[in-house]
Amino acid sequence: MSIKEGRGLLLLVLALATVAGACHSKPTAPRVSPDVWAVVDGREIRRGDVEKAFRRTAPPNAGTSEEEATAGKLNVLDQLISQDIMLAKANELKIVLPESELDAAFNDQKKNISDDVFNKALAARNLTAADLREALRRDLLTQKVIEREVTSKITVTDQDVNDFFQANKAQFNLTEDAFHIAQIVVTPIRDAGLNNRTGDDATTPQAAAAKVQMLMERLKAGAPFGQLAMDFSEDPQSAPQGGDVGMVSLSALRQAPPQLRDAVMKLQPGSLSVVTMNGAYTMVALLAKQAAGQRDPGMPEVRDGIMTTLRGRREQLLRTAYLETIRNKAIVVNHAARRIVESQGKLSPVPSAAPK
């Protein structure tokens, strides 16, 4: 083979290798609109969806910093991602929400509020009644999925009740009246040792007020108190327990700050109150009230109380596991989070390529 022929063969081999490499290279990822903040199994969650959900909870003219607002919107986006997955599950399970049920929930939100005040509050947040109804519809459908897939499958047997009583017998021998209390604490400062599941922490008076309002809206939509406490309470001791602080004796309650003491003593079991102290908020719920004396599982209030406690614990565990399980099955791309990382803290308005 001549030198000329050898050179020609080498060039041919190199050309073929280049073509082969091009055939095996990954195609360029399509560019994603900056308005698309996340994609869940092909379904888009757009900037407007997040902004609208954020405005529902943040008070108008709150004066929060850009970083705080962005962190809040990222948290809202994460919630919308989980909700989107749950709504897809509702569709798969053929769960529907009757219009009459939505009407009742919507009217309950307006209870004791005049139409004029209600409409002004919506306008201040640049929202409409239709926006609120849609958000409520999504919340209620999500709750129905949890009820179908989690709550309805929880069982507590008589043996479970007796086992719990024997393991905690001392607490049922009350020397004085006692109050079973749960709480969600929200403070206007950065909290050291924060121990909630989302890492959410209000750091200004405006952010604290907005957070409490958001939590009240979720409670009205049917979200379990214990779940919200685990996700959002800023009390490091009670948050992991779903806000449960256990039985508080009457004498101990009398040592509490007057606002908290008076609120608890006025509550009926199953109700809650929001107490403000030094700019911080305590959403306190009275789970049960027990009179002094020796108690046993034969007493309906004792048995019901134990069953409520056990069901609550199991629901918290199963709900968390269920949400994690169905989320793991979804294909989620959080474009907003990626853009913040790439821009070192800002949501860049410039479109960027999707991750490969």
Buried (B, 14 or more C-beta within 10 A) or exposed (E): EEEEEEEEEEEEEEEEEEEEEEEEEEEEEEEBEBEBBBBBEEEBBBBEBBBBBBBBBBBEEBEBEEEBBBBBBBBBBBBBBBBBBBBBBBEEEEBEBEEEEBEEBBEEBEEEEEEEEBEEBBEEBEBEEEBBBEBBBBBBBBBBBBEBBBBEEBEBEEEBBBEBBEEEEEBBEBEEBBBBBBBBBBBBBEBEEBBBBEEBBBBBBBBBBBBBBBBBBBBBBBBBBBBBBBBBBBBBEBBBBBBBBBBBBBEEBEEBEEBBBBBBBEBEBEEBBBBEEEEBBBBBBBBBBBEEEEBEBEBEEBBEBBBBBBBBBBBBEBBBEBBEEBBEEBEBBBBBBBBBEEEEEEBEEEEBEBEE
